[in-house]
Amino acid sequence: HNFVFLTPQKGHFGAHNSDLTMSIIGAEDEDFENDLDPTVDDRCSIFSNIEQVKTRPTHLLVFLHHVLLQFDCAPVLCYLHADLFKSLNAKEAKKNFADFCNTFLDKGAILRVPVPQYMSYELDRTRPDLIPEDQQRRFVNDIQYKLAQEVARQLEDFKQKRMMGMTPNENELVEVENHYNTDRVPREMKEKAVAEMLLDKMSEIQSSVVSDDDKWSSIFGAVVSYMKHLGVKTRAGDTKKSGRGICLFPSHVLMEFKLEFQKFVCLALFFFSDIENKTAKLDYEGTTT
């Protein structure tokens, strides 16, 4: 008998296995894609660009809350306040540039961001209010451009975390996103109302986010001032149930105010003391004549 030995063709079994494996993986991928809620991705599209987020108070506050919990919030706050500065007229810009420097650019600033060497050199040798307006605006533009990449990175992180259900205040955000726009309650009104509630809520989270009172005052003050720019009212300056008030001004501003007040008190005491001495002298001269 002649025996014929049949051997499997090289690669046929492997190819079959490969096809089977790919079909299984493909099916799993399809199931995974079906599990994802496409509406979540649609809702996250607004967070693709800070230019969209910065005009939507509820969206911006939810994003800022996430940044407070995960990152250094100085870059995004500086970016937003650079926008505010760019909208000012010449007179307002000159007055506000010093505050912008004190908060974000000075070496001792609580919310200091990385400053280019040429800018740091100029700020060290010249008072901010004496820098020409065109140079002030160039500084602000350069800082904002330098921070744009970090802000974009934080936005991307927020989008990814939101897709996984790991971002704060999701219920409030969905409430705004699902709001049906009407003449009686337009979307802008709804968004501002929810933002007011979130801002009040943010004022109570200090202990879980920032332990330093001065730093928290600077952070929250920066958030509040930008929210006012968007038309959001705040009750955060009122005294809380804990008996503590929220300070909306950085410590260096309060210190300057305290020193000026002390000068005023000293001058007032000197003035009234001088009047009292002159009155006593007149009374004495009147009794001796």
C-alpha positions, 0 to 999 in steps of 0.5 A: 500500500502506498501511504500519502501523508497529508500535512497542513499547509504552512500558515493556513492554521495560523491564518484561520486563528488570526481571522477568528481572533480578529473577528472576536476582537472586532465584535468586542470593539463594536460592543464597547462602542455601542456602550459609549453614550454618543451624547456625552461626547457631543456635550463635551465638544464645548470643552474643546476650546477655552474660547467657547468655555469662557463665555459660558459661566456654568461650564467655566465654573465646572471646569475651574472646579476640576482644575482646582482639584487636579492642577495648579489653577494659576495658568487658567485664571491668568489666561482669563484675566488677560482677556479681561485686561484686553477688553479695557480702555486705555485709562482702565488698562493703565490702572489695572495692569499693576493689579494684574502684575501683583496677582500673576507676574510679580516674583512674590505673587500668590498666583504667579505664572511662568514669566519670560526673562525679558518681561521679568527683567522689565518688571524688576526695574520699572513700576508696572504703572509706568510701563507704556500702554502698548508694552503693557498690552504686549506683555499681557498678550505674550503671557496669554499666548504662553499659557494657552498650551497648558490651558488646552491640556487641562481642558483635554483632561477635563473632557477625558475625565468627564467621559469617564464620569469623574468630574464634579458638578455633573448634575448641574452641568447636565441641567443647563445642557438639557434646558429647553430654551424659552422666551421666559427662561432663555438659556443665558438666564438659566446658565447664570442662575446655576452658575450663581449656585455653583459659585456659592458652593465653591466658596465653601470648599476651601478646606478640601482644596487649598489650606492657605487662606491668602492663596484661597482669597486670591483664587476665589477673588479672581474667579468672582471678578471674572464671573461678574464680567459674565454677569453672574451675581455672588453672595459669597462675600456674605458671612457664612454659617460658620461665622467666617466671611470670604475675603475677595481681596489678596492679602497685599491689597488688604495690607496696603489698605491697613497701612493707609488707614493707619496713616489716616488715623494718625493724621486725624489724631494729630489734627484733633489734638492740635485743635484741642491744644489751641482751644485750651490755649485760647481758654487759658488766655481768656481766663488770665485777661 
